[in-house]
Amino acid sequence: MQKKEEIKKGGFHTRASVHDPSIFADQDGSYYIFGTHMTAAVSEDLRYWDSFAENVNAENPLFCNLFEGEKRAFSFCGKFGGREYAVWAPDVSYNPVMGKYVMYFCTSGSYVKSSICMATADKVRGPYTFIDTLLHSGFDAETVEKTNVKEILGNDDISRYLKKNGNYNNLSYPNCIDPNTFHDKDGRLWMVYGSWSGGIFLLELDEKTGRPIHPAGDKRNNVDPYFGKKLLGGGHKSIEGPFILYDAESDYYYLFVSFGWLARDGGYQIRLFRSKRPDGPYVDMEGKTFRRVNHHEPYGLKLIGNYVFPSMEYGCKSPGHNSAFIDKDGKVYIVYHQRFDLDAETHEPRVHQLFRTKGGWFTAAPFATEGEMLCAKAYYETEIFGTYYVIEQGQDISAKTRRPVEMEFGQDGQIFIKKTADEKKPEEKPIGKYLLGDESRISVTLGNIIYEGVVVQLNDEAGNPTMCLTGVGSNQSMWAVRYL
């Protein structure tokens, strides 16, 4: 067991910079991520990535026709802020019915004026051929003529999408960005999307064409005939980057979203909800969902936020806009971009393993994956006891970096705040307890929160071997790290 001053500091760099990374696991064992600004990279181990596309221009090998002719992907939204073309948040999947790799991505002209687009390719690396724009937001009575809204709705009155001043009602309806597609357990294809504005929405897709199936309107159940069903959010509260993962083992659909603003000091973070149905309702650990509320901090399991451990040269900040996948061996991973406690907005992709908890939620490893595996047998207290650096993520949306508290996990299952050499120990009282379960399971109680999770041994990003306890409870997450 290392003393704090003996812990080696360090880190690693992934060799690529991909914002809003969407993962595609190829059958040949390669992993691809696609991100904002037409970036893409490939990896063989989920740690180190080699970039093969970047920059929004005609020379980028991802597309073959995006900037040709009338530039139809930008015909409604134009350039972002009138300055440059914005190509954001792609999602790539293979459509077996179409026999094509399909990329859904968005173009944007402002914080509400956007289009979701579709492109196809014969190879995962592209080049992708732009096919069409599918959805639009940010229109008014005049600019709606540049969209497909009237084509979809016919003679329906579009005034419901507008405020009294004639502007687009972004408090109730979505910003059409951040698309993600998934299949439900019955094989139906869906697309979830949205950012801030009116919240997160869901539409079914026609697998033969890749295009939306627009539903009949059902106001009582939050279903709009153009935008689909509202799942979460509204009132222009921070929520974006939705990603839905179905896990057959738990039979839940997990909805990942990001709260906060994406900048280094924006409090960006990953939250989690779940449902037994692809179209919801999606609830958190307290069984709650939300739409338009004054404060949304209490909602959703805060899975990863800002943090720093003793072995880190600088803290990790604003993790978010994640994707996730279940690999061939059954391991579950979360893939997201990570900023750092530095003076710049530098960011890199990170991949951490997720573990299923006893209650059917996910909890994340505190360090980047390196092939770690859970132990099949139960642990004993004699293997667990020692000094741990404990981080509780809380529920705040802020620039605050969570710093570890040193705690002693005793052989009797009790937990104490670690005392310094000049403090008296006889009067100390336990602040919590832990209980070991079968296989690698553990329950850690701190205050009035019971964190259910697992024990996992893995190297940190400085190369230090560690014993890690990771768990979730009451919409919060906990990491406890012991340096071996």
FIZA-760780 format. One record per residue (C-alpha): x, y, z. Coordinates in steps of 0.05 Angstrom, whole numbers, plus 32768, in hexadecimal, padded with zeros to 4 digits. Example, Ala and Ser with C-alpha at 12.3 -4.5 7.8 and 13.67 -1.06 7.14 Angstrom:
2
@u 80F6	v 7FA6	w 809C $
@u 8111	v 7FEB	w 808F $
//
This chain:
484
@u 8000	v 8000	w 8000 $
@u 801F	v 8042	w 7FEA $
@u 8023	v 8081	w 8014 $
@u 8005	v 80BE	w 7FF3 $
@u 8049	v 80DD	w 7FE5 $
@u 8061	v 809D	w 7FC5 $
@u 8029	v 8098	w 7F92 $
@u 8044	v 80A0	w 7F4B $
@u 8024	v 80D9	w 7F24 $
@u 8017	v 80D7	w 7EDA $
@u 7FE4	v 80CC	w 7EA4 $
@u 7FDE	v 80BA	w 7E5B $
@u 7FC7	v 80D9	w 7E1A $
@u 7F9A	v 80B6	w 7DE9 $
@u 7FBD	v 80D4	w 7DAB $
@u 7F7B	v 80EF	w 7D90 $
@u 7F49	v 8126	w 7D9E $
@u 7F01	v 8113	w 7D8E $
@u 7EC8	v 813B	w 7DAC $
@u 7E84	v 811A	w 7DB8 $
@u 7EA1	v 80D5	w 7DA7 $
@u 7E70	v 80A2	w 7D8C $
@u 7E8B	v 805B	w 7D8E $
@u 7E85	v 8025	w 7D59 $
@u 7EA2	v 7FE0	w 7D69 $
@u 7EB4	v 7FBD	w 7D28 $
@u 7EB0	v 7F72	w 7D20 $
@u 7EFB	v 7F6F	w 7D12 $
@u 7F0B	v 7F86	w 7D59 $
@u 7F19	v 7FCF	w 7D47 $
@u 7EF6	v 8008	w 7D6B $
@u 7EE2	v 8048	w 7D48 $
@u 7ECC	v 808A	w 7D65 $
@u 7EAC	v 80C2	w 7D3E $
@u 7EA6	v 8109	w 7D59 $
@u 7E95	v 8151	w 7D4F $
@u 7EB9	v 817A	w 7D1A $
@u 7EBF	v 813D	w 7CED $
@u 7EF2	v 811A	w 7D19 $
@u 7EFC	v 80CF	w 7D1C $
@u 7F2E	v 809E	w 7D39 $
@u 7F3B	v 8054	w 7D3F $
@u 7F57	v 8029	w 7D78 $
@u 7F68	v 7FE1	w 7D86 $
@u 7F68	v 7FE5	w 7DD2 $
@u 7F38	v 801E	w 7DE5 $
@u 7F71	v 8046	w 7E03 $
@u 7F9A	v 8061	w 7DC9 $
@u 7F79	v 807E	w 7D8C $
@u 7F93	v 808E	w 7D46 $
@u 7F6F	v 80C7	w 7D23 $
@u 7F5B	v 80BF	w 7CDA $
@u 7F2D	v 80FA	w 7CCF $
@u 7F29	v 8142	w 7CE8 $
@u 7F14	v 8189	w 7CD3 $
@u 7ED3	v 81A0	w 7CB4 $
@u 7EE5	v 81A5	w 7C6A $
@u 7EDE	v 8182	w 7C27 $
@u 7F23	v 8161	w 7C2F $
@u 7F0C	v 8138	w 7C6C $
@u 7F08	v 80EF	w 7C56 $
@u 7ECA	v 80E0	w 7C80 $
@u 7E9C	v 80FE	w 7C4A $
@u 7E9C	v 80FE	w 7BFF $
@u 7E66	v 8131	w 7BEF $
@u 7E55	v 815A	w 7C2E $
@u 7E6F	v 819B	w 7C11 $
@u 7E5B	v 8190	w 7BC9 $
@u 7E26	v 81B6	w 7BA1 $
@u 7DF0	v 81D7	w 7BCC $
@u 7E0D	v 81BC	w 7C0D $
@u 7DC9	v 81A1	w 7C20 $
@u 7DDF	v 818E	w 7C66 $
@u 7DE5	v 81D9	w 7C75 $
@u 7DAB	v 81F3	w 7C49 $
@u 7D7F	v 8202	w 7C86 $
@u 7DAF	v 8212	w 7CBE $
@u 7DE8	v 8233	w 7C97 $
@u 7E2A	v 8241	w 7CBB $
@u 7E2D	v 8242	w 7D07 $
@u 7E28	v 828A	w 7D1C $
@u 7E32	v 829B	w 7CD3 $
@u 7E7C	v 828A	w 7CD9 $
@u 7E8A	v 8241	w 7CCA $
@u 7E67	v 81FF	w 7CBB $
@u 7E57	v 81D6	w 7CF8 $
@u 7E57	v 818A	w 7CF2 $
@u 7E4A	v 816C	w 7D37 $
@u 7E3E	v 812D	w 7D5F $
@u 7E3D	v 80F4	w 7D2B $
@u 7E22	v 80AF	w 7D3B $
@u 7E37	v 8073	w 7D10 $
@u 7E15	v 8030	w 7D0E $
@u 7E0D	v 7FF8	w 7CDB $
@u 7DC7	v 7FEF	w 7CBD $
@u 7DC2	v 7FA7	w 7CA5 $
@u 7D81	v 7FB3	w 7C7F $
@u 7DA0	v 7FED	w 7C57 $
@u 7DE3	v 7FC8	w 7C54 $
@u 7E05	v 8009	w 7C65 $
@u 7E2A	v 802C	w 7C9D $
@u 7DFE	v 8066	w 7CB0 $
@u 7E16	v 80A7	w 7CCF $
@u 7DE4	v 80D5	w 7CF1 $
@u 7E02	v 8119	w 7D00 $
@u 7DEC	v 8161	w 7D09 $
@u 7DFA	v 81A4	w 7CEA $
@u 7DEC	v 81E4	w 7D0F $
@u 7DE5	v 822F	w 7D06 $
@u 7DD5	v 8244	w 7D4D $
@u 7DC4	v 8228	w 7D91 $
@u 7D7F	v 8215	w 7D77 $
@u 7D83	v 8214	w 7D2B $
@u 7D9B	v 81CF	w 7D17 $
@u 7D91	v 8194	w 7CE9 $
@u 7D9A	v 8149	w 7CF4 $
@u 7DB8	v 8129	w 7CB5 $
@u 7DC5	v 80E3	w 7C9A $
@u 7DFF	v 80C8	w 7C71 $
@u 7E11	v 8081	w 7C5C $
@u 7E51	v 805B	w 7C4B $
@u 7E68	v 8016	w 7C36 $
@u 7EA1	v 8017	w 7C68 $
@u 7EA1	v 802E	w 7CB0 $
@u 7EDA	v 805F	w 7CA3 $
@u 7EB3	v 807D	w 7C69 $
@u 7EB1	v 80A3	w 7C3D $
@u 7E69	v 80B4	w 7C50 $
@u 7E38	v 80CD	w 7C1C $
@u 7E08	v 8102	w 7C35 $
@u 7DC1	v 80EB	w 7C2A $
@u 7D91	v 811E	w 7C48 $
@u 7D7D	v 8149	w 7C83 $
@u 7D49	v 8128	w 7CAF $
@u 7D34	v 8158	w 7CE6 $
@u 7D39	v 81A2	w 7CF1 $
@u 7D32	v 81D1	w 7D2D $
@u 7D36	v 821D	w 7D36 $
@u 7D07	v 822E	w 7CFD $
@u 7CD2	v 8265	w 7CFB $
@u 7C96	v 8273	w 7CCF $
@u 7CC3	v 8288	w 7C96 $
@u 7CFF	v 8259	w 7C9B $
@u 7CD4	v 821C	w 7CA5 $
@u 7CCE	v 821B	w 7C59 $
@u 7D17	v 8204	w 7C57 $
@u 7D07	v 81C7	w 7C82 $
@u 7CDD	v 8188	w 7C79 $
@u 7CAE	v 819A	w 7CB2 $
@u 7C72	v 81A9	w 7C85 $
@u 7C82	v 816D	w 7C5A $
@u 7C7B	v 8141	w 7C98 $
@u 7C41	v 8165	w 7CBA $
@u 7C19	v 8179	w 7C7C $
@u 7BEA	v 81B3	w 7C8B $
@u 7BF3	v 81AF	w 7CD7 $
@u 7BFB	v 81F2	w 7CFA $
@u 7C44	v 81FC	w 7D0D $
@u 7C35	v 8234	w 7D3F $
@u 7C3F	v 8203	w 7D78 $
@u 7C89	v 8203	w 7D68 $
@u 7C8F	v 824F	w 7D6E $
@u 7C8F	v 8280	w 7DA7 $
@u 7C60	v 82BC	w 7DA8 $
@u 7C97	v 82E6	w 7D89 $
@u 7C9B	v 82B7	w 7D4E $
@u 7CDE	v 8297	w 7D61 $
@u 7CE8	v 824C	w 7D69 $
@u 7CD0	v 8232	w 7DAC $
@u 7D10	v 8212	w 7DC4 $
@u 7CF6	v 820D	w 7E0B $
@u 7CC6	v 81D6	w 7DF6 $
@u 7CE4	v 81B9	w 7DB6 $
@u 7D29	v 819D	w 7DA8 $
@u 7D69	v 81B5	w 7D8B $
@u 7D73	v 8180	w 7D55 $
@u 7DBA	v 816A	w 7D64 $
@u 7DDE	v 8130	w 7D87 $
@u 7DBB	v 80F5	w 7D65 $
@u 7DC7	v 80AD	w 7D7C $
@u 7DA6	v 806F	w 7D5F $
@u 7D9A	v 802C	w 7D80 $
@u 7D72	v 7FEC	w 7D77 $
@u 7D41	v 7FD5	w 7DAC $
@u 7D3C	v 7F8C	w 7DC1 $
@u 7D06	v 7F80	w 7D8C $
@u 7D33	v 7F9A	w 7D54 $
@u 7D12	v 7FDE	w 7D4A $
@u 7D3F	v 8018	w 7D3A $
@u 7D3C	v 805A	w 7D61 $
@u 7D5E	v 809D	w 7D63 $
@u 7D66	v 80C6	w 7DA2 $
@u 7D7D	v 810E	w 7D9C $
@u 7D7C	v 8154	w 7DB9 $
@u 7DA4	v 8188	w 7DDF $
@u 7D8D	v 81BB	w 7E13 $
@u 7D50	v 81DF	w 7DF6 $
@u 7D11	v 81B4	w 7DFC $
@u 7D38	v 8177	w 7E13 $
@u 7D44	v 8130	w 7DFA $
@u 7D17	v 8111	w 7DC5 $
@u 7D0E	v 80CD	w 7DA5 $
@u 7CF7	v 80B6	w 7D60 $
@u 7CF0	v 8071	w 7D41 $
@u 7D16	v 8067	w 7D00 $
@u 7D04	v 803E	w 7CC3 $
@u 7D3C	v 800C	w 7CBD $
@u 7D30	v 8005	w 7C72 $
@u 7D3F	v 804F	w 7C65 $
@u 7D5F	v 8068	w 7CA5 $
@u 7D2D	v 80A0	w 7CA8 $
@u 7CFE	v 80B4	w 7CE2 $
@u 7CB9	v 8096	w 7CEA $
@u 7C92	v 80D2	w 7D01 $
@u 7C5D	v 80BF	w 7D34 $
@u 7C16	v 80D8	w 7D3E $
@u 7C16	v 8112	w 7D6F $
@u 7C04	v 8100	w 7DB7 $
@u 7C0B	v 813D	w 7DE3 $
@u 7BF7	v 8118	w 7E22 $
@u 7C32	v 80E8	w 7E19 $
@u 7C63	v 811E	w 7E02 $
@u 7C63	v 8106	w 7DBA $
@u 7C6B	v 8139	w 7D83 $
@u 7C5A	v 8126	w 7D3A $
@u 7C9B	v 8143	w 7D1F $
@u 7CCF	v 813E	w 7D57 $
@u 7CB7	v 80FE	w 7D78 $
@u 7CB2	v 80EF	w 7DC2 $
@u 7CD1	v 811B	w 7DF8 $
@u 7CF8	v 80F1	w 7E2A $
@u 7D1A	v 8123	w 7E58 $
@u 7D28	v 816C	w 7E62 $
@u 7D0D	v 81AD	w 7E48 $
@u 7D0E	v 81F6	w 7E5A $
@u 7D54	v 81FD	w 7E3D $
@u 7D74	v 81D8	w 7E78 $
@u 7DB8	v 81B8	w 7E6C $
@u 7DAE	v 8172	w 7E50 $
@u 7DCD	v 8157	w 7E10 $
@u 7DF4	v 811F	w 7DEF $
@u 7DBF	v 80E8	w 7DF9 $
@u 7DD4	v 80A0	w 7DEF $
@u 7DA9	v 8063	w 7DFB $
@u 7DC7	v 801E	w 7E08 $
@u 7D9C	v 7FDF	w 7E0F $
@u 7DB9	v 7FAA	w 7E3E $
@u 7D9A	v 7F66	w 7E35 $
@u 7DB6	v 7F4E	w 7E77 $
@u 7D8E	v 7F80	w 7EA0 $
@u 7D58	v 7F8B	w 7E6B $
@u 7D5E	v 7FD6	w 7E74 $
@u 7D67	v 800F	w 7E42 $
@u 7D9B	v 803F	w 7E5F $
@u 7D97	v 8088	w 7E4B $
@u 7DD9	v 80AE	w 7E55 $
@u 7DD7	v 80FA	w 7E50 $
@u 7E06	v 8133	w 7E61 $
@u 7DF4	v 816C	w 7E90 $
@u 7E19	v 81AE	w 7E96 $
@u 7E40	v 81D6	w 7E62 $
@u 7E77	v 81B2	w 7E3B $
@u 7EB1	v 81E2	w 7E4B $
@u 7EE7	v 81D1	w 7E7E $
@u 7EC5	v 81F9	w 7EB5 $
@u 7E7E	v 81EB	w 7E9D $
@u 7E6E	v 81B2	w 7ECC $
@u 7E62	v 8181	w 7E93 $
@u 7E52	v 813B	w 7EAD $
@u 7E32	v 80F9	w 7E9C $
@u 7DEE	v 80E6	w 7EB7 $
@u 7DC7	v 80A5	w 7EB0 $
@u 7D7D	v 8091	w 7EAC $
@u 7D5D	v 804F	w 7E9A $
@u 7D1C	v 8031	w 7E80 $
@u 7CFC	v 7FEE	w 7E71 $
@u 7CE3	v 800B	w 7E2E $
@u 7D0B	v 802D	w 7DF7 $
@u 7CDA	v 8068	w 7DF8 $
@u 7CDB	v 8070	w 7E44 $
@u 7CCB	v 8088	w 7E76 $
@u 7D15	v 808F	w 7E89 $
@u 7D1F	v 8095	w 7ED4 $
@u 7D5B	v 809E	w 7F03 $
@u 7D6E	v 8077	w 7F41 $
@u 7D37	v 809B	w 7F67 $
@u 7D03	v 8085	w 7F34 $
@u 7CFC	v 80CD	w 7F1A $
@u 7CFC	v 80EC	w 7ED5 $
@u 7CF9	v 8136	w 7EC4 $
@u 7CE4	v 8167	w 7E8E $
@u 7CDD	v 81B1	w 7E9C $
@u 7CF7	v 81BF	w 7EE2 $
@u 7D19	v 81F9	w 7F03 $
@u 7D54	v 81CF	w 7F1B $
@u 7D68	v 818E	w 7EFB $
@u 7DA6	v 817D	w 7F26 $
@u 7D81	v 8149	w 7F50 $
@u 7D6D	v 811F	w 7F13 $
@u 7D95	v 80E7	w 7EF4 $
@u 7DCE	v 80BD	w 7F0F $
@u 7E0D	v 80E8	w 7F0D $
@u 7E3C	v 80B4	w 7EF2 $
@u 7E7C	v 80DC	w 7EE4 $
@u 7E8D	v 8125	w 7EF3 $
@u 7ECC	v 814D	w 7F04 $
@u 7EFF	v 8128	w 7F2E $
@u 7F49	v 8120	w 7F3F $
@u 7F70	v 80E8	w 7F62 $
@u 7FB6	v 80ED	w 7F83 $
@u 7FD8	v 80CC	w 7F48 $
@u 7FBE	v 80FE	w 7F15 $
@u 7FE9	v 8138	w 7EFD $
@u 7FAA	v 8160	w 7EF1 $
@u 7F5F	v 8155	w 7EFC $
@u 7F2C	v 813B	w 7ECB $
@u 7EF5	v 816B	w 7EBA $
@u 7EB4	v 816F	w 7E92 $
@u 7EAD	v 8126	w 7E7B $
@u 7E72	v 811D	w 7E4D $
@u 7E4D	v 8112	w 7E0C $
@u 7E59	v 80C8	w 7E11 $
@u 7E48	v 8089	w 7DEB $
@u 7E4A	v 8043	w 7E07 $
@u 7E4C	v 7FFB	w 7DEE $
@u 7E4E	v 7FB2	w 7E03 $
@u 7E8A	v 7F8F	w 7DE6 $
@u 7E8D	v 7F48	w 7DCB $
@u 7EA6	v 7F2E	w 7E0E $
@u 7E6B	v 7F4E	w 7E33 $
@u 7E92	v 7F87	w 7E52 $
@u 7E6F	v 7FCA	w 7E52 $
@u 7E94	v 800B	w 7E42 $
@u 7E85	v 8055	w 7E44 $
@u 7EA8	v 8082	w 7E11 $
@u 7EAA	v 80CD	w 7E1C $
@u 7ED5	v 810B	w 7E13 $
@u 7EFD	v 8125	w 7E4E $
@u 7F18	v 816A	w 7E5C $
@u 7F4E	v 8179	w 7E90 $
@u 7F5E	v 81AA	w 7EC7 $
@u 7F8D	v 81D2	w 7E9B $
@u 7F8B	v 8217	w 7E7C $
@u 7F71	v 81FF	w 7E39 $
@u 7F33	v 81DB	w 7E20 $
@u 7F5D	v 819E	w 7E0D $
@u 7F34	v 815E	w 7E09 $
@u 7F3F	v 8114	w 7DFA $
@u 7F13	v 80D6	w 7DF5 $
@u 7F10	v 80A9	w 7E31 $
@u 7EF4	v 8062	w 7E38 $
@u 7EE2	v 8046	w 7E7D $
@u 7EC3	v 8003	w 7E8C $
@u 7E7D	v 8002	w 7EA9 $
@u 7E66	v 7FCD	w 7EDB $
@u 7E1F	v 7FB5	w 7EE9 $
@u 7E09	v 7FC0	w 7F31 $
@u 7DDC	v 7F93	w 7F5A $
@u 7DA2	v 7FC3	w 7F4E $
@u 7DAB	v 7FC3	w 7F02 $
@u 7DCF	v 8006	w 7EFA $
@u 7E14	v 8013	w 7EDE $
@u 7E50	v 802C	w 7F05 $
@u 7E91	v 8042	w 7EE3 $
@u 7EDA	v 8030	w 7EEF $
@u 7F01	v 806E	w 7F06 $
@u 7F39	v 8064	w 7ED4 $
@u 7F3F	v 8058	w 7E8A $
@u 7F36	v 8010	w 7E75 $
@u 7F73	v 7FE3	w 7E6E $
@u 7F54	v 7F9F	w 7E68 $
@u 7F40	v 7F99	w 7EB1 $
@u 7F11	v 7F61	w 7EC7 $
@u 7EE5	v 7F55	w 7F02 $
@u 7EF8	v 7F1D	w 7F32 $
@u 7EC7	v 7EE3	w 7F2F $
@u 7ECE	v 7ED4	w 7F79 $
@u 7EB8	v 7EFC	w 7FB6 $
@u 7EEB	v 7F28	w 7FD9 $
@u 7EFC	v 7F24	w 8023 $
@u 7F03	v 7F5F	w 8051 $
@u 7F4D	v 7F4E	w 805A $
@u 7F56	v 7F5C	w 800F $
@u 7F30	v 7F9E	w 8011 $
@u 7F47	v 7FC1	w 8050 $
@u 7F76	v 7FFD	w 804B $
@u 7F79	v 8047	w 8039 $
@u 7F4C	v 805D	w 8001 $
@u 7F45	v 80A0	w 7FDD $
@u 7EFA	v 80A9	w 7FD8 $
@u 7ED5	v 80D6	w 7FA8 $
@u 7E8A	v 80E1	w 7FAC $
@u 7E70	v 8104	w 7F6E $
@u 7E33	v 8126	w 7F8D $
@u 7DFD	v 8143	w 7F61 $
@u 7E15	v 818A	w 7F53 $
@u 7E1E	v 81A8	w 7F0E $
@u 7E5B	v 81D3	w 7F18 $
@u 7EA4	v 81DD	w 7F09 $
@u 7EB7	v 81BF	w 7F4C $
@u 7EEA	v 8187	w 7F49 $
@u 7EDC	v 814F	w 7F79 $
@u 7F1B	v 813F	w 7FA2 $
@u 7F25	v 80FE	w 7FC8 $
@u 7F1D	v 80F5	w 8013 $
@u 7F4C	v 80C3	w 8034 $
@u 7F25	v 808D	w 8057 $
@u 7F38	v 804E	w 807C $
@u 7F11	v 800F	w 806A $
@u 7F19	v 7FE0	w 80A4 $
@u 7F1A	v 7F94	w 80A6 $
@u 7ED9	v 7F97	w 80CF $
@u 7EB3	v 7FB9	w 8096 $
@u 7EB4	v 7FFE	w 80B6 $
@u 7ECD	v 803E	w 8094 $
@u 7EF1	v 8078	w 80B7 $
@u 7F0D	v 80BA	w 80A1 $
@u 7F58	v 80B1	w 809F $
@u 7F7B	v 80D5	w 80D9 $
@u 7FBC	v 80FB	w 80D5 $
@u 7FF5	v 80EA	w 8103 $
@u 7FE6	v 8122	w 8135 $
@u 7F9B	v 8112	w 813B $
@u 7F7E	v 80E7	w 8171 $
@u 7F61	v 80A5	w 815B $
@u 7F3D	v 8087	w 8198 $
@u 7EFF	v 80B2	w 8190 $
@u 7EF5	v 80AA	w 8145 $
@u 7EB2	v 8090	w 812E $
@u 7EA4	v 806B	w 80ED $
@u 7E86	v 8095	w 80B5 $
@u 7E6E	v 8059	w 808D $
@u 7E73	v 800F	w 8080 $
@u 7E7D	v 7FDF	w 8047 $
@u 7E61	v 7F9A	w 8039 $
@u 7E7E	v 7F68	w 8008 $
@u 7E51	v 7F3E	w 7FDC $
@u 7E58	v 7F04	w 7FAC $
@u 7E89	v 7F08	w 7F72 $
@u 7EA6	v 7F4F	w 7F72 $
@u 7E6A	v 7F73	w 7F8F $
@u 7E6F	v 7FA6	w 7FC7 $
@u 7E41	v 7FD5	w 7FEC $
@u 7E5F	v 8014	w 800A $
@u 7E36	v 8040	w 8039 $
@u 7E4D	v 8088	w 8044 $
@u 7E1E	v 80B4	w 806B $
@u 7DD8	v 80A4	w 8053 $
@u 7DEC	v 808C	w 800E $
@u 7DF5	v 8043	w 7FFE $
@u 7E22	v 8039	w 7FC1 $
@u 7E19	v 7FF6	w 7F9E $
@u 7E52	v 7FE1	w 7F72 $
@u 7E8F	v 7FB6	w 7F66 $
@u 7ED8	v 7FAC	w 7F79 $
@u 7F08	v 7FAE	w 7F3E $
@u 7F53	v 7FAE	w 7F3A $
@u 7F72	v 7FD8	w 7F02 $
@u 7FAC	v 8006	w 7EF3 $
@u 7FA0	v 8050	w 7EF7 $
@u 7FB6	v 807E	w 7EBF $
@u 7FFB	v 8088	w 7EDF $
@u 8006	v 803D	w 7EDF $
@u 7FFA	v 8033	w 7F2A $
@u 7FD7	v 7FF1	w 7F3C $
@u 7F97	v 8000	w 7F63 $
@u 7F5D	v 7FE0	w 7F87 $
@u 7F1E	v 8006	w 7F74 $
@u 7ED9	v 8007	w 7F92 $
@u 7EA5	v 8026	w 7F64 $
@u 7E5B	v 802D	w 7F74 $
@u 7E1C	v 8055	w 7F6A $
@u 7DE3	v 8069	w 7F98 $
@u 7DAE	v 809F	w 7F9F $
@u 7DBF	v 80BD	w 7F5B $
@u 7E08	v 80C4	w 7F6F $
@u 7E48	v 809E	w 7F61 $
@u 7E84	v 808C	w 7F8C $
@u 7ECB	v 8077	w 7F7E $
@u 7EFC	v 805E	w 7FB2 $
@u 7F43	v 8050	w 7F9C $
@u 7F7B	v 802D	w 7FC3 $
@u 7FC1	v 802F	w 7FA7 $
@u 7FE1	v 7FEB	w 7FAD $
//
